[in-house]
Amino acid sequence: QVQLVESGGGLVQAGDSLRLSCVASTRTFSSYVMAWFRQAPENPEKGREFVAAVSWTGSATEYADSVKGRFTISRDNYKNTVYLQMNSLTPEDSAVYYCAAGDVGVIGTSQYEYGNWGQGTQVTVSS
């Protein structure tokens, strides 16, 4: 089991930037595909929405269409940390953002492909 701790959320204005961090407590961090998902409280029935994912080495990434060109996912395997740089934020980006780790070896966009989750960090973007 991997423990994941997110940080970096907060309240910002539209157009601002935030960088989320997620630290993993595992000796095998580099063997996990890492991802960010988000969930807006007003839409619990939608489940967790895929945002971005990065491969073991960081050489491959995938993004939701809604964040392409604005968000960047990266990882530092020496620091057991994955990042999500979020630029040009809009109120529609407001949600609880969750870090996830998957050991299936390929980048997935479904929450069910990830077996380890953090507690989440709140991002609120005001208009």
MIZASE-198404 format. One record per residue: chain; x, y, z of N, C-alpha, C, O in turn; residue in three letters. Coordinates in Angstrom, 2 decimals, padded with zeros to 5 digits. Layout:
<atoms>
   mol       n.x       n.y       n.z      ca.x      ca.y      ca.z       c.x       c.y       c.z       o.x       o.y       o.z   type
     A         X         Y         Z         X         Y         Z         X         Y         Z         X         Y         Z    ALA
...
</atoms>
This chain:
<atoms>
   mol       n.x       n.y       n.z      ca.x      ca.y      ca.z       c.x       c.y       c.z       o.x       o.y       o.z   type
     A    000.83   -001.19    000.00    000.00    000.00    000.00    000.87    001.24    000.00    001.87    001.31    000.71    GLN
     A    000.48    002.21   -000.79    001.24    003.45   -000.91    000.45    004.58   -000.24   -000.73    004.77   -000.53    VAL
     A    001.09    005.30    000.64    000.45    006.48    001.22    000.80    007.70    000.39    001.96    007.92    000.05    GLN
     A   -000.22    008.48    000.07   -000.04    009.66   -000.77   -000.56    010.88   -000.01   -001.65    010.85    000.57    LEU
     A    000.22    011.95   -000.03   -000.17    013.17    000.67   -000.06    014.34   -000.30    001.02    014.67   -000.79    VAL
     A   -001.21    014.96   -000.58   -001.25    016.10   -001.49   -001.10    017.41   -000.73   -001.41    017.50    000.46    GLU
     A   -000.62    018.41   -001.43   -000.54    019.76   -000.88   -000.55    020.76   -002.03   -000.38    020.39   -003.19    SER
     A   -000.76    022.03   -001.69   -000.68    023.08   -002.69   -002.00    023.68   -003.12   -002.02    024.64   -003.88    GLY
     A   -003.10    023.11   -002.65   -004.39    023.67   -003.01   -004.63    025.02   -002.33   -003.87    025.45   -001.47    GLY
     A   -005.71    025.67   -002.75   -006.03    026.95   -002.13   -007.08    027.69   -002.91   -007.69    027.16   -003.84    GLY
     A   -007.29    028.94   -002.51   -008.27    029.82   -003.16   -007.52    030.83   -004.03   -006.67    031.57   -003.54    LEU
     A   -007.85    030.84   -005.31   -007.21    031.75   -006.25   -008.27    032.39   -007.13   -009.43    032.00   -007.11    VAL
     A   -007.85    033.37   -007.89   -008.75    034.02   -008.83   -008.58    033.42   -010.22   -007.56    032.82   -010.54    GLN
     A   -009.60    033.60   -011.03   -009.54    033.13   -012.41   -008.32    033.72   -013.11   -008.04    034.91   -012.99    ALA
     A   -007.60    032.87   -013.85   -006.40    033.29   -014.53   -005.12    033.04   -013.76   -004.03    033.09   -014.33    GLY
     A   -005.25    032.76   -012.48   -004.08    032.49   -011.64   -003.54    031.08   -011.87   -004.11    030.28   -012.62    ASP
     A   -002.43    030.80   -011.21   -001.79    029.49   -011.30   -001.63    028.89   -009.91   -001.56    029.60   -008.91    SER
     A   -001.57    027.56   -009.88   -001.28    026.82   -008.66   -000.44    025.61   -009.04   -000.55    025.09   -010.15    LEU
     A    000.39    025.16   -008.10    001.11    023.92   -008.30    000.78    022.97   -007.16    001.02    023.28   -005.99    ARG
     A    000.23    021.84   -007.51   -000.06    020.80   -006.53    001.11    019.84   -006.46    001.79    019.57   -007.45    LEU
     A    001.34    019.32   -005.25    002.38    018.32   -005.04    001.77    017.11   -004.36    000.78    017.22   -003.63    SER
     A    002.36    015.95   -004.61    001.92    014.72   -003.97    003.15    013.90   -003.64    003.91    013.51   -004.53    CYS
     A    003.35    013.65   -002.36    004.50    012.86   -001.92    004.03    011.45   -001.59    003.03    011.26   -000.89    VAL
     A    004.77    010.48   -002.10    004.42    009.07   -001.88    005.40    008.42   -000.92    006.60    008.64   -000.99    ALA
     A    004.84    007.61   -000.03    005.69    006.89    000.93    005.84    005.46    000.47    005.11    004.57    000.90    SER
     A    006.79    005.24   -000.42    007.08    003.91   -000.93    008.50    003.91   -001.47    009.00    004.92   -001.95    THR
     A    009.14    002.74   -001.37    010.50    002.62   -001.91    010.49    002.34   -003.39    011.53    002.38   -004.05    ARG
     A    009.30    002.06   -003.92    009.21    001.69   -005.34    008.38    002.71   -006.12    007.63    002.34   -007.02    THR
     A    008.53    003.97   -005.77    007.74    005.03   -006.41    007.88    004.99   -007.92    006.91    005.21   -008.64    PHE
     A    009.07    004.72   -008.41    009.32    004.78   -009.85    008.63    003.66   -010.61    008.65    003.65   -011.84    SER
     A    008.01    002.73   -009.90    007.30    001.65   -010.58    005.81    001.93   -010.71    005.07    001.11   -011.25    SER
     A    005.38    003.07   -010.22    003.96    003.42   -010.26    003.67    004.46   -011.33    004.41    005.43   -011.50    TYR
     A    002.58    004.23   -012.05    002.00    005.29   -012.86    001.29    006.24   -011.89    000.56    005.79   -011.00    VAL
     A    001.49    007.51   -012.06    000.89    008.50   -011.16   -000.11    009.37   -011.92    000.07    009.67   -013.09    MET
     A   -001.16    009.75   -011.22   -002.21    010.51   -011.87   -002.85    011.50   -010.90   -002.72    011.39   -009.68    ALA
     A   -003.53    012.45   -011.49   -004.37    013.38   -010.74   -005.81    013.25   -011.25   -006.07    013.20   -012.45    TRP
     A   -006.72    013.20   -010.30   -008.14    013.22   -010.58   -008.75    014.37   -009.78   -008.12    014.91   -008.87    PHE
     A   -009.96    014.73   -010.12   -010.65    015.75   -009.35   -012.13    015.42   -009.23   -012.70    014.72   -010.06    ARG
     A   -012.72    015.96   -008.18   -014.15    015.76   -007.96   -014.75    017.03   -007.43   -014.30    017.58   -006.42    GLN
     A   -015.78    017.49   -008.11   -016.50    018.68   -007.68   -017.63    018.25   -006.74   -018.41    017.38   -007.11    ALA
     A   -017.74    018.82   -005.57   -018.75    018.40   -004.59   -020.17    018.49   -005.11   -021.03    017.71   -004.70    PRO
     A   -020.43    019.43   -006.02   -021.80    019.59   -006.50   -022.19    018.53   -007.53   -023.34    018.48   -007.95    GLU
     A   -021.23    017.68   -007.93   -021.52    016.62   -008.88   -020.98    015.28   -008.38   -020.16    014.67   -009.07    ASN
     A   -021.40    014.82   -007.23   -020.86    013.57   -006.68   -021.16    012.36   -007.55   -020.42    011.37   -007.54    PRO
     A   -022.26    012.43   -008.33   -022.62    011.28   -009.15   -021.68    011.07   -010.31   -021.68    010.01   -010.93    GLU
     A   -020.88    012.08   -010.63   -019.93    011.95   -011.74   -018.68    011.19   -011.35   -017.92    010.75   -012.21    LYS
     A   -018.48    011.02   -010.04   -017.27    010.33   -009.62   -016.05    011.20   -009.81   -016.15    012.41   -009.99    GLY
     A   -014.91    010.58   -009.77   -013.67    011.33   -009.90   -013.30    011.45   -011.37   -013.22    010.46   -012.10    ARG
     A   -013.07    012.68   -011.77   -012.76    012.99   -013.17   -011.26    012.93   -013.40   -010.48    013.53   -012.65    GLU
     A   -010.85    012.23   -014.42   -009.43    012.17   -014.78   -008.93    013.54   -015.20   -009.60    014.26   -015.94    PHE
     A   -007.73    013.89   -014.72   -007.12    015.17   -015.08   -005.84    014.94   -015.88   -005.70    015.44   -017.00    VAL
     A   -004.91    014.17   -015.31   -003.63    013.95   -015.98   -002.95    012.74   -015.37   -003.22    012.36   -014.24    ALA
     A   -002.05    012.14   -016.15   -001.28    011.00   -015.67    000.11    011.02   -016.29    000.32    011.60   -017.36    ALA
     A    001.04    010.38   -015.60    002.43    010.34   -016.08    002.98    008.93   -015.88    002.67    008.27   -014.89    VAL
     A    003.78    008.49   -016.82    004.34    007.15   -016.78    005.45    007.04   -015.75    005.81    008.02   -015.10    SER
     A    005.98    005.81   -015.59    007.01    005.55   -014.60    008.18    006.54   -014.68    008.61    007.11   -013.68    TRP
     A    008.67    006.72   -015.91    009.87    007.53   -016.09    009.56    009.01   -016.29    010.45    009.85   -016.24    THR
     A    008.30    009.32   -016.51    007.93    010.70   -016.81    007.97    011.04   -018.27    007.70    012.17   -018.65    GLY
     A    008.31    010.07   -019.10    008.46    010.34   -020.53    007.13    010.39   -021.27    007.04    010.96   -022.35    SER
     A    006.10    009.80   -020.68    004.78    009.80   -021.31    003.75    010.42   -020.39    003.74    010.16   -019.19    ALA
     A    002.90    011.25   -020.97    001.85    011.90   -020.18    000.54    011.85   -020.96    000.52    011.69   -022.18    THR
     A   -000.54    012.01   -020.23   -001.85    012.08   -020.84   -002.69    013.07   -020.06   -002.59    013.17   -018.84    GLU
     A   -003.55    013.81   -020.79   -004.35    014.85   -020.17   -005.80    014.76   -020.61   -006.11    014.31   -021.72    TYR
     A   -006.67    015.19   -019.73   -008.05    015.38   -020.13   -008.12    016.55   -021.10   -007.33    017.49   -021.01    ALA
     A   -009.07    016.49   -022.02   -009.19    017.57   -023.01   -009.41    018.93   -022.34   -008.97    019.96   -022.84    ASP
     A   -010.10    018.91   -021.23   -010.46    020.16   -020.56   -009.26    020.90   -019.97   -009.36    022.08   -019.65    SER
     A   -008.12    020.20   -019.81   -006.96    020.84   -019.19   -005.75    020.91   -020.10   -004.73    021.49   -019.73    VAL
     A   -005.84    020.31   -021.29   -004.71    020.32   -022.21   -004.28    021.75   -022.53   -005.11    022.62   -022.81    LYS
     A   -002.99    021.96   -022.48   -002.44    023.28   -022.77   -002.41    024.20   -021.56   -001.79    025.26   -021.61    GLY
     A   -003.07    023.81   -020.48   -003.09    024.64   -019.28   -002.41    023.95   -018.09   -001.77    024.61   -017.27    ARG
     A   -002.55    022.64   -018.00   -001.99    021.89   -016.88   -000.80    021.06   -017.37   -000.76    020.63   -018.52    PHE
     A    000.16    020.86   -016.48    001.32    020.03   -016.77    001.60    019.11   -015.59    001.74    019.57   -014.45    THR
     A    001.67    017.82   -015.87    002.01    016.85   -014.83    003.47    016.47   -015.00    003.97    016.33   -016.11    ILE
     A    004.16    016.32   -013.87    005.56    015.90   -013.90    005.85    015.13   -012.62    005.06    015.14   -011.67    SER
     A    007.00    014.46   -012.61    007.37    013.69   -011.43    008.85    013.77   -011.19    009.64    013.98   -012.12    ARG
     A    009.23    013.60   -009.93    010.62    013.53   -009.52    010.79    012.24   -008.73    010.41    012.17   -007.57    ASP
     A    011.34    011.24   -009.37    011.45    009.93   -008.73    012.45    009.91   -007.59    012.41    009.02   -006.74    ASN
     A    013.35    010.87   -007.55    014.29    010.96   -006.43    013.61    011.51   -005.18    014.02    011.21   -004.05    TYR
     A    012.57    012.31   -005.39    011.86    012.91   -004.27    010.52    012.22   -003.99    009.77    012.65   -003.12    LYS
     A    010.23    011.15   -004.74    008.95    010.45   -004.57    007.77    011.41   -004.69    006.80    011.32   -003.93    ASN
     A    007.85    012.31   -005.63    006.85    013.37   -005.73    006.34    013.52   -007.16    007.10    013.44   -008.13    THR
     A    005.04    013.75   -007.26    004.42    014.09   -008.53    003.80    015.48   -008.39    003.29    015.84   -007.33    VAL
     A    003.86    016.24   -009.47    003.37    017.61   -009.45    002.27    017.81   -010.49    002.19    017.09   -011.49    TYR
     A    001.44    018.81   -010.23    000.48    019.25   -011.24    000.54    020.77   -011.27    000.06    021.45   -010.36    LEU
     A    001.13    021.29   -012.33    001.18    022.73   -012.54   -000.08    023.14   -013.27   -000.36    022.66   -014.36    GLN
     A   -000.85    024.03   -012.66   -002.13    024.45   -013.22   -002.08    025.94   -013.53   -001.92    026.77   -012.64    MET
     A   -002.21    026.27   -014.79   -002.19    027.66   -015.24   -003.55    028.05   -015.81   -004.36    027.20   -016.15    ASN
     A   -003.77    029.34   -015.90   -005.01    029.87   -016.49   -006.24    029.21   -015.89   -007.13    028.76   -016.61    SER
     A   -006.28    029.17   -014.58   -007.37    028.49   -013.90   -008.70    029.22   -014.11   -008.75    030.44   -014.21    LEU
     A   -009.75    028.44   -014.18   -011.11    028.97   -014.32   -011.97    028.42   -013.18   -011.59    027.45   -012.54    THR
     A   -013.12    029.03   -012.93   -014.00    028.51   -011.87   -014.40    027.05   -012.10   -014.68    026.33   -011.14    PRO
     A   -014.42    026.62   -013.35   -014.76    025.22   -013.65   -013.69    024.24   -013.18   -013.93    023.03   -013.13    GLU
     A   -012.53    024.74   -012.84   -011.47    023.88   -012.31   -011.60    023.66   -010.81   -010.85    022.87   -010.23    ASP
     A   -012.53    024.35   -010.18   -012.72    024.20   -008.74   -013.16    022.78   -008.41   -014.12    022.27   -008.99    SER
     A   -012.45    022.14   -007.49   -012.74    020.76   -007.11   -011.76    020.33   -006.03   -010.81    021.05   -005.70    ALA
     A   -012.00    019.15   -005.50   -010.99    018.50   -004.68   -010.12    017.68   -005.63   -010.62    016.86   -006.41    VAL
     A   -008.82    017.90   -005.55   -007.88    017.21   -006.43   -007.22    016.07   -005.66   -006.71    016.25   -004.56    TYR
     A   -007.24    014.89   -006.28   -006.70    013.69   -005.67   -005.50    013.18   -006.47   -005.50    013.17   -007.70    TYR
     A   -004.51    012.76   -005.75   -003.36    012.09   -006.32   -003.63    010.58   -006.26   -004.19    010.08   -005.29    CYS
     A   -003.21    009.86   -007.31   -003.44    008.43   -007.37   -002.21    007.72   -007.91   -001.48    008.25   -008.75    ALA
     A   -002.00    006.51   -007.42   -000.88    005.68   -007.87   -001.43    004.35   -008.37   -002.25    003.70   -007.72    ALA
     A   -000.95    003.96   -009.55   -001.40    002.69   -010.13   -000.21    001.81   -010.48    000.83    002.30   -010.91    GLY
     A   -000.38    000.50   -010.28    000.73   -000.41   -010.54    000.45   -001.36   -011.70    001.02   -002.44   -011.77    ASP
     A   -000.43   -000.95   -012.59   -000.75   -001.83   -013.73    000.20   -001.62   -014.89    000.15   -002.37   -015.86    VAL
     A    001.06   -000.62   -014.80    002.10   -000.47   -015.79    001.79    000.40   -016.98    002.69    000.75   -017.74    GLY
     A    000.53    000.76   -017.15    000.19    001.62   -018.28   -000.62    002.80   -017.77   -001.26    002.73   -016.72    VAL
     A   -000.58    003.88   -018.52   -001.35    005.06   -018.13   -002.83    004.78   -018.32   -003.26    004.38   -019.40    ILE
     A   -003.60    005.00   -017.28   -005.04    004.81   -017.37   -005.77    006.09   -017.04   -005.24    006.96   -016.34    GLY
     A   -006.98    006.20   -017.55   -007.77    007.40   -017.30   -009.00    007.13   -016.44   -009.78    008.04   -016.17    THR
     A   -009.15    005.89   -016.01   -010.28    005.53   -015.15   -009.82    005.44   -013.71   -008.74    004.93   -013.42    SER
     A   -010.64    005.95   -012.79   -010.29    005.89   -011.38   -010.13    004.45   -010.91   -009.43    004.19   -009.93    GLN
     A   -010.77    003.52   -011.59   -010.73    002.12   -011.16   -009.40    001.44   -011.50   -009.16    000.31   -011.08    TYR
     A   -008.55    002.13   -012.24   -007.23    001.58   -012.58   -006.18    001.97   -011.56   -005.01    001.60   -011.69    GLU
     A   -006.59    002.70   -010.55   -005.64    003.17   -009.54   -006.06    002.66   -008.17   -007.20    002.85   -007.74    TYR
     A   -005.13    002.02   -007.48   -005.48    001.40   -006.21   -005.06    002.17   -004.98   -005.37    001.78   -003.86    GLY
     A   -004.36    003.27   -005.18   -003.87    004.04   -004.05   -004.24    005.51   -004.23   -004.04    006.09   -005.30    ASN
     A   -004.79    006.10   -003.18   -005.32    007.45   -003.28   -004.90    008.29   -002.08   -004.78    007.79   -000.96    TRP
     A   -004.70    009.58   -002.34   -004.50    010.52   -001.25   -005.82    011.03   -000.73   -006.88    010.64   -001.22    GLY
     A   -005.76    011.91    000.26   -006.96    012.45    000.87   -007.55    013.62    000.10   -008.70    014.00    000.32    GLN
     A   -006.78    014.19   -000.79   -007.28    015.28   -001.62   -006.89    016.65   -001.09   -006.66    016.83    000.10    GLY
     A   -006.84    017.60   -002.00   -006.57    018.99   -001.64   -007.55    019.87   -002.42   -007.78    019.68   -003.61    THR
     A   -008.13    020.83   -001.71   -009.17    021.66   -002.30   -008.58    022.78   -003.16   -007.67    023.49   -002.73    GLN
     A   -009.11    022.91   -004.35   -008.77    024.04   -005.22   -010.06    024.80   -005.51   -011.02    024.24   -006.02    VAL
     A   -010.06    026.08   -005.19   -011.22    026.93   -005.45   -010.78    028.12   -006.28   -009.86    028.84   -005.91    THR
     A   -011.45    028.31   -007.39   -011.12    029.41   -008.30   -012.31    030.35   -008.36   -013.40    029.97   -008.78    VAL
     A   -012.09    031.57   -007.94   -013.17    032.56   -007.96   -013.14    033.34   -009.27   -012.09    033.53   -009.88    SER
     A   -014.32    033.78   -009.69   -014.42    034.51   -010.97   -014.20    035.99   -010.78   -014.26    036.74   -011.75    SER
</atoms>
